[in-house]
Amino acid sequence: MTISKEKEAEILRYYHVEKWPVGTISKQLYVHHNTVHRVLSQATGLTRKERTLRESIIDPYLPFIKETLKKYPSLCASRLYGMVKERDYPGGPDHFRHLIAEHRPRKAAEAFLRLKTLPGDQGQVDWGHFSHITIGQAKRPLMAFVIVLSWSRQIFLRFYLNQQTSNFLRGHVAAFEHWQGLPKVLLYDNLKSATLERRGDAIRFNPQLLEFAAHYHYEPRPVAVYRGNEKGRVERAIRYIRDNFFAAREFSDLDDLNTQAMQWCQGQSADRLCPEDKTMTVREAFEKERPKLLSLPDNHWPTDERVEVKIGKTPYARFDMNDYSLPHIHVRKTLTITASLEQVRILDGQQELAVHPRSFDKGQQIEKQEHINALIEMKGKARKYRGQDRLIKAIPQCQDLLNEAALRGDNLGSITSTLLRLLDRYGCSEVTIAVCEAMKRGVPHPNAVRQTLQKRQDERHELPPIAVSLPDDKRIRDINVKTHDLEDYDYLNQQDKESKKDKNND
């Protein structure tokens, strides 16, 4: 902004004579504060920083401080403050720490070479944390397994619920099979799934990863500690995923998210320009790189989790925060669990005892009815407790009713069987309303529940449900009864009406 000589003289007079600060001059004369600074700098020959610099209480101690920091660059500010305090420094520790930060010697900025790779030569692998996902009562971390080919920048993305070694290897296998090949070298960060220990140049690899790499004939290579630039391609790929895929993404479950991730990798991600050669897309670069990749071995690498579990006195095996049933004759044993992402198998040596669908919820009992029935037949008293479990699982409010009934000394077995009959007869929603009404009235008894159910039926003018009691004999329960055609009864009823009508006419 150009101003007149009269305005410049006015700025100088207000600054030097009236001692107005720059902000006041700018406001009162309606000029930008940068214009005021420019006028003052041209008149005094001093920069803005030099004009505003004031004498500090640390100035007499600066020679000693700089000499000490030159000899001990990493000396902490608190120790340095103690040293100058002994030399009669009058300031406080907080202000001193702020001033020292300006005088501490800085490391020279490090320059890096741009790394170049050949097609099919290298890939980079890492995990990315993408918040959490809630499954039932469980809150699990949402982890993204990311592998990128260094030359074509082709990305493979797959989400898992943890970053354990089993999922780490599953991600590799899924990427290799999707690409129908793999690079000769894979770079890893210092993950426990890759390196267990490092001391200088000595590295102890995870034995599972070494076996896996030997199976697929590639070289696992960890990057140096605190040298993220060595695997910058996968770091940038994760940032790209956060901004261009995951931001504002809506999904119903993990399978839906992975389906969308695969579509994104094959679509938007593959259509971007290749950083190595801007004349082609990542898709086109990958087609050139594909023939250079290592071929896959004939046999598939097993990625199932395998753990030993000790079975307690109840016929359940605890795995991943849930309990899975097994035959009761195997309690008090040590068994083996092998688990994929879809199912859980319980083994005794080579013998398969049970197979269940896998649950990623928390605190669930995944059961096979034949396991429970066999235990109930052997232990008669178990029937009552199984009835309570079924009742409480269907209607959680029954837990309070049973607790109150126990305090009153009522027979819980009779109450449970009565409520189960009402549940089978009226349904879960109606019995839930009736139980809540009985607890509200302070009458924790099945009769109060029954009265409420009957009252609600009367208000709706409905007929009471017919209770059908069948024998326990399975041969009778499994009989398929063929219902009779009711048209014959309608015909007989019509004939009867016509005959009565004829008699009346006679």
Secondary structure, DSSP 8 states (H G I E B T S, - for coil): ----HHHHHHHHHHHHTS---HHHHHHHHT--HHHHHHHHHHHHS--HHHHH----TTGGGHHHHHHHHHH-TT--HHHHHHHHHTTT--S-HHHHHHHHHHHS--------------TTTEEEEEEEEEEEEEETTEEEEEEEEEEEETTT--EEEEEES---HHHHHHHHHHHHHHHTSB-SEEEE-S-TTTEEEEETTEEEE-HHHHHHHHHHT-EEEE--TT-GGGGHHHHHHHHHHIIIIITT---SSHHHHHHHHHHHHHTHHHHSEETTEEEEEHHHHHHHHGGGSB---SS-----EEEEEE--SSSEEEETTEEEE--GGGTT-EEEEEE-SSEEEEEETTEEEEEEE---SSS-EE--HHHHHHHHHH-TTHHHHHHHHHHHHH-TTHHHHHHHHHHHT--HHHHHHHHHHHHHHH-HHHHHHHHHHHHHTT--SHHHHHHHHHHHHHHHT----------S-HHHHT-------THHHHHHHHHHHHHHHHHHH-
